[in-house]
Amino acid sequence: MALTNNKNVLAWVDEMVALTKPDKVVWIDGSKEQIDALTAEVTSLPDGDPNKMYVLNQEELPGCLYHRTLPNDVARVEDRTFICTSTKEAAGPTNNWMDPAEMKAKLTPLYDGVMKGQTMYVIPYSMGPIGSPLAKVGVELTDSIYVVLNMNIMTRMGKAAFENLGETSNDFVRGLHSKANVDPENRYIVHFPEENTIWSINSAYGGNVLLGKKCFALRIASFQGKNEGWMAEHMLILGVQKPNGETTYITAAFPSACGKTNLAMLIPPEGYQKDGYKVFTVGDDIAWMKPGADGRLYAINPENGFFGVAPGTNEKSNPNALACTKKNTIFTNVALNNETNTVWWEKLDKNPPVDATEWKGAKVNGPEYIAQGGNLAHPNSRFTAPAENCPCISPEFNNPAGVPISAIIFGGRRASTTPLVYQSFDWTHGTYIGSAVSSETTAAATGAVGVLRHDPMAMKPFIGYNVGDYWAHWLEMGEKLGDKAPKIFNVNWFKQDENGNFIWPGFGDNMRVLDWIIKRCDGTVDAEETAIGYLPKKGDINVEGIEDEVTPEIMDKLLAVDKDLWNAEIAEMRRYYSEDIAAKGGHVPAELVAELDKIEARLNA
């Protein structure tokens, strides 16, 4: 039975039912009874059925389930991800583009009758707290119970999601997903931003099929934000509570493998804890930000859970993230410990299970399998965990108004050029810094080490329209916010010495940099004006307790601005703007080129 009288929703669902021809249509109301029934159904499928999910040890991992996807379907597929706008220029140089009519002509035959013999699940969901003026409604149609159970964790799913929509609004995102034959040759993740629509076919992997996540919350929402005067960003949101009880909220954007989740769930060093500092997680991945009634920028986390990479998550690297996975979590493509019916992944601990099932389903001797070069868990294996499990979840997590943002941080993985931390001179300079976000590749990522990868605002795969127009929207937001705009900073935890060793301890000690950033926002600490921005003055980064590791000489290296390296950086940014963006149809705002000129002039004055 339909859960809404909204004619726009009903008409679209009818149209998609007529196309995909399911035997049955089930509306997902979000009730425990319905979720329990679907869980029982999907866990009772026979072994070998690719849709099957497994119940894990309910004493050790209550409410937790396990699933494995097909080996050809284990990650986001950027070459199969399209932005279909009426003109190629609207999609810009960072997106794959196809004309919407052409794409629909290509995909409609794939969807025709694709759900015959199956059930279509109609999933209403809210991105953001129910009733929040910053929240948005989506409806995803899928033939996968795995998708329903994951969306139940990642979003506010069910009948209540329609509250924000009402009975007449057409402002909802239409998502159509079918796993079809999980055929990589016909796998497409397609966005029609001008129609608020997402189509996904031939994948069953989370990043391609949980359409509320990157597809809606970033690609579609970034386009909505441009048109409606707000921002959808690939950013964590955290709150630092000071000893006086005041909390400062910060968002931060980093490319992958730069410690984003670790920062979101940071545990302050002992000295800070003793003084009464606390860090609260509002979000680990996505921030929607809108000006509030007082003119400041407010952020919500549109998600309700964490879709985290399992390998590398452990008691030392991120105890809070590990704690999130202890109940009501779905694990995908990790390894099983058959003896205990629990999960394992690389770097969880040093004891791979002897009686193991590796992620593709083969029973193996874990230590031997690893010794021969195998991975027990897929490197992109995942956990889908409820945000409420997080020990440091913010008390403001469900605040419909969001939290006021004082600082925005950008960062990347740079061995030499970029100092530990610096502050932009103003919002326009900060937007330039965001456009220049880049990381040097690590051995894990590609064959070549140290190759510079540009990833503006850490949003390159997720901007739903022309990247130059996206930068222009940032500049517009700065004008709108005026002197209430958050201050913008850049950090680099990855500076190296001549032997390639990291010289900043990172992890919890990143609190020391946040401390300086907060003091800059409060106006309680001065800074050194340099060619690239404001840098900490000597002694203003607190190194109490790590003096042996971060000596005054090391701090000098961490904060050094090398003129030659920065001139090379400027030259590279000029090349990037002209060759990678402008020459390929991207509109580079004149203000950003002017910022480049200013930095170069200051460097060489």
C-alpha positions as CSV (number, residue, x, y, z in Angstrom):
1,M,0.0,0.0,0.0
2,A,1.3,3.5,-0.9
3,L,2.6,5.6,2.0
4,T,1.7,8.9,0.5
5,N,-1.0,10.7,-1.4
6,N,1.6,12.8,-3.3
7,K,0.5,12.6,-6.9
8,N,4.0,13.3,-8.2
9,V,5.4,10.4,-6.3
10,L,2.6,8.0,-7.2
11,A,2.7,8.9,-10.9
12,W,6.5,8.3,-11.1
13,V,6.3,5.0,-9.2
14,D,3.6,3.8,-11.6
15,E,5.7,4.8,-14.6
16,M,8.7,2.8,-13.3
17,V,6.6,-0.2,-12.4
18,A,5.2,-0.2,-15.9
19,L,8.8,-0.1,-17.2
20,T,10.5,-2.7,-14.9
21,K,7.4,-5.0,-14.5
22,P,8.0,-6.4,-11.0
23,D,5.7,-9.2,-9.8
24,K,5.1,-7.3,-6.5
25,V,5.6,-3.8,-5.2
26,V,6.4,-3.3,-1.4
27,W,6.4,0.2,0.1
28,I,9.0,0.4,2.9
29,D,7.5,2.0,6.0
30,G,10.7,1.7,8.1
31,S,9.0,-0.4,10.8
32,K,11.0,-2.9,12.9
33,E,8.5,-5.7,11.9
34,Q,9.1,-5.0,8.2
35,I,12.9,-4.8,8.5
36,D,12.9,-8.0,10.6
37,A,10.8,-9.9,8.0
38,L,13.1,-8.7,5.1
39,T,16.2,-9.7,7.2
40,A,14.7,-13.2,7.7
41,E,13.9,-13.5,4.0
42,V,17.4,-12.5,2.7
43,T,19.3,-14.6,5.3
44,S,17.3,-17.7,4.5
45,L,18.3,-17.7,0.8
46,P,20.4,-20.8,-0.1
47,D,24.2,-20.6,0.0
48,G,25.5,-19.6,-3.4
49,D,22.6,-17.2,-4.1
50,P,24.4,-13.8,-4.9
51,N,21.7,-11.9,-2.9
52,K,22.2,-13.9,0.3
53,M,23.1,-12.2,3.5
54,Y,24.4,-14.1,6.6
55,V,23.6,-13.7,10.3
56,L,26.8,-13.2,12.3
57,N,27.6,-14.2,15.9
58,Q,24.7,-12.5,17.7
59,E,26.4,-12.6,21.1
60,E,29.6,-10.8,19.9
61,L,28.0,-8.8,17.0
62,P,24.3,-8.4,17.9
63,G,22.1,-7.4,14.9
64,C,25.1,-7.7,12.5
65,L,24.9,-9.2,9.0
66,Y,27.4,-10.2,6.3
67,H,27.2,-10.0,2.6
68,R,29.6,-10.5,-0.3
69,T,29.2,-8.9,-3.8
70,L,30.4,-10.4,-7.0
71,P,34.1,-10.0,-7.7
72,N,33.3,-7.8,-10.7
73,D,31.4,-5.4,-8.5
74,V,33.4,-4.1,-5.6
75,A,33.8,-0.3,-5.9
76,R,32.4,2.9,-7.4
77,V,32.9,2.9,-11.2
78,E,33.9,6.4,-12.2
79,D,34.2,5.5,-15.9
80,R,30.5,4.3,-15.8
81,T,29.2,7.3,-13.9
82,F,27.5,10.0,-16.0
83,I,26.1,13.5,-15.6
84,C,23.4,13.9,-18.2
85,T,22.6,17.6,-18.7
86,S,21.0,19.3,-21.7
87,T,24.4,20.6,-22.8
88,K,27.9,19.1,-22.4
89,E,29.2,22.4,-21.1
90,A,26.8,22.2,-18.1
91,A,28.5,19.0,-17.0
92,G,32.0,20.4,-17.5
93,P,35.4,18.7,-17.9
94,T,35.4,16.6,-14.7
95,N,32.3,14.6,-15.6
96,N,31.4,11.9,-18.2
97,W,28.6,13.4,-20.2
98,M,25.9,12.1,-22.4
99,D,22.8,13.7,-23.8
100,P,19.8,12.8,-21.5
101,A,17.6,11.5,-24.4
102,E,20.5,9.4,-25.8
103,M,21.2,7.9,-22.3
104,K,17.6,7.1,-21.7
105,A,17.3,5.4,-25.1
106,K,20.4,3.3,-24.2
107,L,19.2,2.4,-20.7
108,T,15.4,2.0,-21.1
109,P,15.7,-1.4,-22.9
110,L,18.0,-2.6,-20.0
111,Y,15.3,-1.7,-17.5
112,D,12.4,-3.0,-19.6
113,G,11.0,-6.0,-17.7
114,V,14.2,-6.2,-15.5
115,M,12.2,-6.9,-12.3
116,K,10.0,-9.7,-13.8
117,G,9.6,-12.4,-11.2
118,Q,10.9,-10.1,-8.5
119,T,9.8,-7.6,-5.9
120,M,10.2,-3.8,-6.3
121,Y,10.8,-2.1,-3.0
122,V,9.8,1.6,-2.7
123,I,12.1,3.3,-0.3
124,P,11.1,6.8,0.9
125,Y,14.0,8.4,2.8
126,S,15.1,11.8,4.2
127,M,18.6,13.1,3.8
128,G,19.0,15.0,7.1
129,P,16.8,15.0,10.2
130,I,13.0,14.6,9.6
131,G,11.5,18.1,9.7
132,S,14.8,19.9,9.2
133,P,14.6,22.9,6.8
134,L,18.0,21.7,5.4
135,A,16.7,18.1,4.7
136,K,15.6,16.7,1.4
137,V,13.5,13.8,0.4
138,G,14.4,10.9,-1.9
139,V,12.5,7.8,-3.1
140,E,14.6,4.9,-4.3
141,L,13.1,2.0,-6.2
142,T,15.2,-1.2,-6.0
143,D,15.0,-5.0,-6.4
144,S,17.6,-5.5,-3.7
145,I,16.8,-6.3,0.0
146,Y,20.5,-5.5,0.7
147,V,19.8,-1.9,-0.5
148,V,16.8,-1.6,1.7
149,L,18.7,-2.8,4.8
150,N,21.7,-0.5,4.1
151,M,19.4,2.5,3.4
152,N,17.7,1.8,6.7
153,I,21.1,2.5,8.4
154,M,22.4,5.3,6.1
155,T,19.2,7.4,6.0
156,R,16.0,8.3,7.9
157,M,14.0,5.8,6.0
158,G,10.3,5.1,6.0
159,K,6.9,6.8,6.1
160,A,8.1,9.7,8.2
161,A,10.4,10.8,5.3
162,F,7.3,12.0,3.4
163,E,6.5,14.5,6.2
164,N,9.0,17.0,4.6
165,L,7.5,16.5,1.2
166,G,3.8,17.0,1.8
167,E,1.1,16.1,-0.7
168,T,1.8,18.5,-3.6
169,S,5.6,19.1,-3.7
170,N,7.6,17.8,-6.6
171,D,10.9,18.4,-4.8
172,F,12.0,14.8,-4.3
173,V,14.9,12.9,-5.9
174,R,13.8,9.9,-8.0
175,G,16.2,7.0,-7.8
176,L,15.7,3.8,-9.9
177,H,18.1,0.9,-9.2
178,S,18.2,-2.7,-10.5
179,K,21.0,-5.1,-9.9
180,A,19.8,-6.8,-13.2
181,N,22.5,-9.3,-14.1
182,V,25.4,-7.4,-12.4
183,D,26.9,-7.2,-15.8
184,P,29.9,-4.8,-15.8
185,E,29.6,-4.2,-19.6
186,N,26.1,-2.7,-19.0
187,R,26.8,-1.1,-15.6
188,Y,25.7,2.5,-15.5
189,I,25.4,5.1,-12.6
190,V,23.6,8.0,-14.2
191,H,22.5,11.4,-12.9
192,F,20.0,13.7,-14.6
193,P,20.5,16.8,-12.4
194,E,17.9,18.9,-14.3
195,E,15.3,16.2,-13.5
196,N,16.3,15.3,-9.9
197,T,16.7,11.7,-11.1
198,I,19.3,8.9,-10.7
199,W,19.4,5.6,-12.6
200,S,21.7,2.8,-11.5
201,I,21.8,-0.6,-13.2
202,N,23.9,-3.8,-13.1
203,S,25.6,-3.2,-9.8
204,A,24.9,-4.4,-6.3
205,Y,27.8,-2.7,-4.6
206,G,26.9,0.0,-2.0
207,G,28.6,3.0,-3.5
208,N,26.7,2.5,-6.8
209,V,23.3,1.4,-5.3
210,L,22.7,3.3,-2.1
211,L,21.5,6.3,-4.1
212,G,21.1,8.6,-1.1
213,K,24.9,8.6,-0.7
214,K,27.3,10.1,-3.3
215,C,24.6,10.1,-6.1
216,F,22.0,12.3,-4.3
217,A,23.9,13.8,-1.3
218,L,26.7,15.2,-3.5
219,R,26.2,15.0,-7.3
220,I,22.5,15.9,-7.3
221,A,22.6,18.0,-4.2
222,S,25.6,20.1,-5.4
223,F,23.5,21.1,-8.4
224,Q,20.4,21.8,-6.2
225,G,22.7,23.9,-3.9
226,K,23.9,26.0,-6.7
227,N,20.3,26.8,-7.8
228,E,18.9,27.2,-4.3
229,G,21.8,29.1,-2.5
230,W,23.4,26.4,-0.3
231,M,26.3,24.0,-0.5
232,A,26.6,20.2,-0.6
233,E,30.2,19.2,0.2
234,H,32.4,16.1,0.6
235,M,33.3,17.2,4.2
236,L,33.4,15.8,7.7
237,I,31.8,17.9,10.5
238,L,33.2,17.9,14.0
239,G,32.7,19.9,17.2
240,V,35.5,20.7,19.6
241,Q,34.2,21.4,23.1
242,K,36.6,23.6,25.1
243,P,37.0,23.4,28.9
244,N,34.6,26.3,29.3
245,G,31.8,24.3,27.6
246,E,31.8,26.2,24.4
247,T,31.8,24.1,21.2
248,T,33.3,25.2,17.9
249,Y,32.2,23.4,14.8
250,I,34.5,22.7,11.8
251,T,34.1,21.1,8.4
252,A,37.0,19.6,6.5
253,A,37.6,18.2,3.1
254,F,40.3,15.7,2.2
255,P,41.0,13.4,-0.7
256,S,40.9,9.6,0.1
257,A,43.7,8.2,2.2
258,C,44.3,11.5,4.0
259,G,42.8,10.7,7.4
260,K,39.2,12.1,7.0
261,T,37.4,9.5,9.2
262,N,40.2,9.7,11.8
263,L,39.9,13.4,12.1
264,A,36.0,13.2,12.3
265,M,36.3,10.8,15.3
266,L,39.5,12.3,16.8
267,I,40.5,11.4,20.3
268,P,42.4,14.4,21.9
269,P,45.9,13.8,23.4
270,E,46.0,13.1,27.1
271,G,47.0,16.6,28.1
272,Y,43.9,18.0,26.2
273,Q,41.6,15.4,27.7
274,K,42.9,16.3,31.2
275,D,42.1,20.0,30.5
276,G,38.6,19.0,29.6
277,Y,38.6,19.1,25.8
278,K,36.2,16.8,23.9
279,V,35.7,16.1,20.2
280,F,32.2,15.3,18.9
281,T,31.4,13.8,15.5
282,V,28.5,15.3,13.5
283,G,29.5,13.6,10.2
284,D,32.4,11.7,8.6
285,D,31.7,12.3,4.9
286,I,29.1,14.8,3.7
287,A,28.1,18.3,4.9
288,W,25.1,20.2,3.6
289,M,25.6,23.9,4.5
290,K,23.1,26.8,4.4
291,P,23.0,30.3,5.8
292,G,20.9,30.5,9.0
293,A,18.7,33.4,10.2
294,D,21.7,35.0,11.9
295,G,23.7,35.0,8.7
296,R,26.2,32.3,9.7
297,L,26.7,29.1,7.8
298,Y,25.0,26.1,9.3
299,A,25.7,22.4,8.5
300,I,23.9,19.1,8.8
301,N,25.1,15.7,8.1
302,P,22.5,14.4,5.6
303,E,23.3,10.8,6.4
304,N,22.3,8.7,9.4
305,G,25.2,6.2,9.3
306,F,28.8,5.5,8.3
307,F,29.7,3.6,5.1
308,G,33.4,3.0,6.1
309,V,36.3,1.2,4.6
310,A,37.1,-1.7,6.9
311,P,40.8,-2.6,6.2
312,G,43.1,-0.4,8.3
313,T,40.3,0.3,10.9
314,N,41.5,-1.0,14.3
315,E,41.7,-0.2,18.0
316,K,44.8,2.0,17.5
317,S,44.0,3.8,14.2
318,N,40.4,4.6,15.0
319,P,38.8,3.1,18.1
320,N,35.6,5.1,17.7
321,A,35.1,3.9,14.2
322,L,35.7,0.3,15.3
323,A,33.2,0.7,18.2
324,C,30.6,1.8,15.6
325,T,30.7,-1.7,14.1
326,K,29.8,-3.7,17.2
327,K,26.1,-3.9,16.7
328,N,23.4,-3.5,13.9
329,T,26.1,-3.2,11.3
330,I,26.3,-4.7,7.8
331,F,29.7,-5.9,6.7
332,T,30.4,-6.3,2.9
333,N,33.4,-8.2,1.4
334,V,35.3,-8.6,4.6
335,A,36.6,-12.0,5.7
336,L,34.8,-14.4,8.0
337,N,36.3,-16.2,11.0
338,N,34.5,-19.5,10.6
339,E,35.3,-20.7,14.1
340,T,33.6,-17.7,15.9
341,N,31.3,-16.6,13.0
342,T,32.8,-13.0,13.3
343,V,34.5,-10.8,10.8
344,W,38.2,-10.0,10.1
345,W,40.1,-7.7,7.8
346,E,43.7,-6.7,7.1
347,K,45.2,-4.6,10.0
348,L,42.2,-5.3,12.3
349,D,44.8,-7.2,14.4
350,K,47.8,-9.4,13.8
351,N,45.9,-12.7,14.1
352,P,44.2,-13.6,10.8
353,P,41.8,-16.5,11.4
354,V,43.2,-20.0,10.5
355,D,39.7,-21.2,9.6
356,A,38.7,-18.3,7.4
357,T,36.4,-17.6,4.4
358,E,38.0,-15.0,2.2
359,W,35.9,-12.3,0.7
360,K,35.1,-14.2,-2.5
361,G,33.8,-17.1,-0.5
362,A,36.6,-19.6,-0.5
363,K,37.5,-21.4,2.7
364,V,41.2,-20.9,3.4
365,N,43.9,-21.0,6.0
366,G,44.2,-17.2,6.8
367,P,47.9,-16.8,7.7
368,E,48.9,-19.1,4.8
369,Y,46.7,-17.2,2.3
370,I,48.1,-13.9,3.4
371,A,51.7,-15.2,3.2
372,Q,51.0,-16.1,-0.4
373,G,50.0,-12.6,-1.2
374,G,46.2,-12.9,-0.9
375,N,43.8,-10.5,0.7
376,L,41.3,-12.1,3.1
377,A,39.1,-8.9,2.9
378,H,38.8,-6.9,-0.2
379,P,40.8,-3.6,0.1
380,N,37.6,-1.7,-0.4
381,S,35.5,-3.9,1.9
382,R,33.0,-1.9,3.9
383,F,30.9,-1.6,7.1
384,T,27.6,0.2,7.2
385,A,27.1,1.3,10.8
386,P,24.4,3.4,12.5
387,A,25.8,6.9,13.5
388,E,24.1,6.4,17.0
389,N,26.7,3.6,17.6
390,C,29.6,6.2,17.6
391,P,30.9,6.8,21.1
392,C,31.7,10.4,20.3
393,I,28.5,11.2,18.3
394,S,27.5,14.9,18.7
395,P,24.5,15.8,20.9
396,E,23.6,18.1,18.0
397,F,23.6,15.2,15.5
398,N,19.8,15.4,15.0
399,N,19.4,19.1,15.5
400,P,17.2,20.2,12.6
401,A,18.8,23.6,12.5
402,G,22.3,22.1,12.0
403,V,25.5,23.4,13.7
404,P,27.2,26.8,13.1
405,I,30.4,26.5,11.2
406,S,33.4,28.6,12.3
407,A,36.2,27.1,10.1
408,I,36.5,25.1,6.9
409,I,39.7,23.0,6.4
410,F,41.1,21.7,3.2
411,G,44.0,19.2,3.1
412,G,45.9,16.8,1.0
413,R,48.9,14.5,1.1
414,R,52.0,16.5,0.2
415,A,55.6,15.5,1.0
416,S,57.2,18.9,0.9
417,T,55.5,22.0,-0.5
418,T,52.6,22.6,1.9
419,P,53.1,23.6,5.5
420,L,51.4,21.8,8.5
421,V,48.7,24.5,8.6
422,Y,48.0,28.0,7.2
423,Q,45.0,30.3,7.0
424,S,43.7,32.0,3.9
425,F,43.6,35.8,3.8
426,D,39.9,35.9,3.0
427,W,37.1,33.7,1.5
428,T,38.2,34.3,-2.1
429,H,41.8,33.2,-1.3
430,G,40.2,30.3,0.6
431,T,38.2,29.3,-2.4
432,Y,41.5,29.3,-4.4
433,I,43.1,27.0,-1.8
434,G,40.1,24.6,-2.1
435,S,40.4,24.6,-5.9
436,A,44.1,23.7,-5.5
437,V,43.5,20.7,-3.2
438,S,45.8,17.8,-4.5
439,S,47.5,14.7,-3.2
440,E,50.6,12.9,-4.2
441,T,49.9,9.3,-4.9
442,T,51.1,6.6,-2.5
443,A,52.5,3.2,-3.4
444,A,49.1,1.7,-2.5
445,A,47.2,3.9,-4.9
446,T,49.2,3.5,-8.2
447,G,52.5,2.3,-9.5
448,A,54.1,5.7,-9.7
449,V,54.7,7.4,-6.3
450,G,54.5,11.1,-5.8
451,V,52.4,11.9,-8.9
452,L,50.2,15.0,-8.2
453,R,46.5,14.3,-8.4
454,H,44.2,17.4,-8.5
455,D,41.0,16.9,-6.5
456,P,39.4,20.4,-6.0
457,M,37.6,20.6,-2.7
458,A,38.1,16.8,-2.5
459,M,34.9,16.9,-4.8
460,K,36.3,16.0,-8.2
461,P,34.2,12.8,-8.7
462,F,31.1,14.3,-7.0
463,I,30.5,17.8,-8.5
464,G,27.2,17.4,-10.4
465,Y,27.9,20.2,-12.9
466,N,30.7,22.3,-14.4
467,V,33.6,22.6,-11.9
468,G,34.2,26.2,-12.9
469,D,30.5,27.1,-12.1
470,Y,31.0,25.2,-8.8
471,W,33.9,27.5,-7.9
472,A,31.9,30.5,-8.9
473,H,29.1,29.3,-6.6
474,W,31.7,29.1,-3.7
475,L,32.6,32.8,-4.5
476,E,28.9,33.7,-4.5
477,M,28.4,32.0,-1.1
478,G,31.3,34.1,0.3
479,E,29.6,37.3,-0.9
480,K,26.3,36.2,0.7
481,L,28.0,35.3,4.0
482,G,30.2,38.5,4.1
483,D,32.0,38.9,7.4
484,K,30.0,36.0,8.9
485,A,31.7,33.5,6.6
486,P,33.8,30.7,8.2
487,K,37.6,31.2,8.1
488,I,39.3,28.9,5.7
489,F,42.5,26.8,6.5
490,N,44.7,24.3,4.8
491,V,46.5,21.4,6.6
492,N,49.0,18.9,5.6
493,W,49.7,16.0,8.1
494,F,52.0,14.3,5.6
495,K,55.2,16.4,5.4
496,Q,58.3,14.2,5.1
497,D,62.0,14.5,6.0
498,E,64.8,13.7,3.5
499,N,64.4,9.9,4.3
500,G,60.7,9.9,3.5
501,N,59.6,9.7,7.1
502,F,56.5,11.7,8.3
503,I,57.6,14.4,10.6
504,W,54.2,15.2,12.2
505,P,52.8,12.5,14.5
506,G,49.2,12.9,13.2
507,F,46.2,11.1,14.5
508,G,45.1,12.5,17.9
509,D,47.9,15.0,17.8
510,N,46.1,16.8,15.0
511,M,44.1,18.3,17.9
512,R,47.0,20.6,18.4
513,V,46.4,22.1,14.9
514,L,42.7,22.3,15.5
515,D,43.5,24.2,18.7
516,W,45.4,26.8,16.8
517,I,42.6,27.0,14.2
518,I,40.0,27.6,16.9
519,K,42.1,30.3,18.5
520,R,42.3,32.0,15.1
521,C,38.5,31.8,14.8
522,D,38.2,33.3,18.3
523,G,40.8,36.0,17.6
524,T,42.9,35.0,20.6
525,V,46.1,34.2,18.8
526,D,48.1,36.3,16.3
527,A,49.7,34.9,13.1
528,E,52.7,35.4,10.8
529,E,51.7,37.0,7.4
530,T,53.4,35.1,4.6
531,A,53.2,35.0,0.8
532,I,50.8,32.0,0.9
533,G,48.6,33.0,4.0
534,Y,48.7,33.3,7.8
535,L,51.0,30.8,9.5
536,P,51.4,30.1,13.2
537,K,53.9,32.1,15.1
538,K,56.8,30.3,16.8
539,G,55.5,28.5,19.9
540,D,51.8,28.9,19.1
541,I,51.3,25.2,18.2
542,N,51.2,23.4,21.5
543,V,53.7,20.6,21.5
544,E,53.5,19.8,25.2
545,G,54.1,16.0,25.6
546,I,55.6,15.6,22.1
547,E,58.7,17.9,22.5
548,D,61.1,15.0,21.8
549,E,59.3,14.2,18.6
550,V,58.5,17.7,17.4
551,T,61.6,19.7,18.2
552,P,61.9,23.4,17.3
553,E,63.9,22.4,14.2
554,I,61.1,19.9,13.1
555,M,58.5,22.6,13.7
556,D,60.5,25.0,11.5
557,K,60.4,22.3,8.7
558,L,56.7,21.7,9.2
559,L,55.9,25.4,8.8
560,A,58.5,26.2,6.1
561,V,57.4,28.0,2.9
562,D,60.0,27.2,0.2
563,K,59.9,29.9,-2.5
564,D,61.1,27.6,-5.3
565,L,58.6,24.9,-4.4
566,W,55.8,27.4,-4.3
567,N,56.7,29.0,-7.6
568,A,56.6,25.4,-9.0
569,E,53.1,25.0,-7.4
570,I,51.9,28.3,-9.0
571,A,53.1,27.1,-12.4
572,E,51.3,23.8,-11.9
573,M,48.1,25.5,-10.9
574,R,48.3,27.8,-14.0
575,R,48.7,24.6,-16.2
576,Y,45.8,22.9,-14.3
577,Y,43.4,25.8,-14.8
578,S,44.3,26.3,-18.4
579,E,44.9,22.7,-19.7
580,D,42.7,20.5,-17.5
581,I,39.8,22.9,-16.9
582,A,39.5,25.9,-19.3
583,A,40.7,24.0,-22.4
584,K,38.1,21.3,-21.8
585,G,35.1,23.6,-21.3
586,G,35.5,24.5,-17.6
587,H,34.8,28.1,-16.6
588,V,37.6,29.2,-14.4
589,P,36.5,32.3,-12.4
590,A,38.8,35.3,-13.0
591,E,39.0,35.9,-9.3
592,L,40.8,32.6,-8.8
593,V,43.4,33.4,-11.5
594,A,43.8,36.8,-9.8
595,E,44.6,35.0,-6.5
596,L,47.3,33.0,-8.3
597,D,48.8,36.3,-9.6
598,K,48.7,37.7,-6.0
599,I,50.4,34.7,-4.5
600,E,53.1,34.8,-7.1
601,A,53.7,38.5,-6.7
602,R,54.0,38.1,-2.9
603,L,56.4,35.2,-3.2
604,N,58.7,37.1,-5.5
605,A,58.4,40.6,-4.0
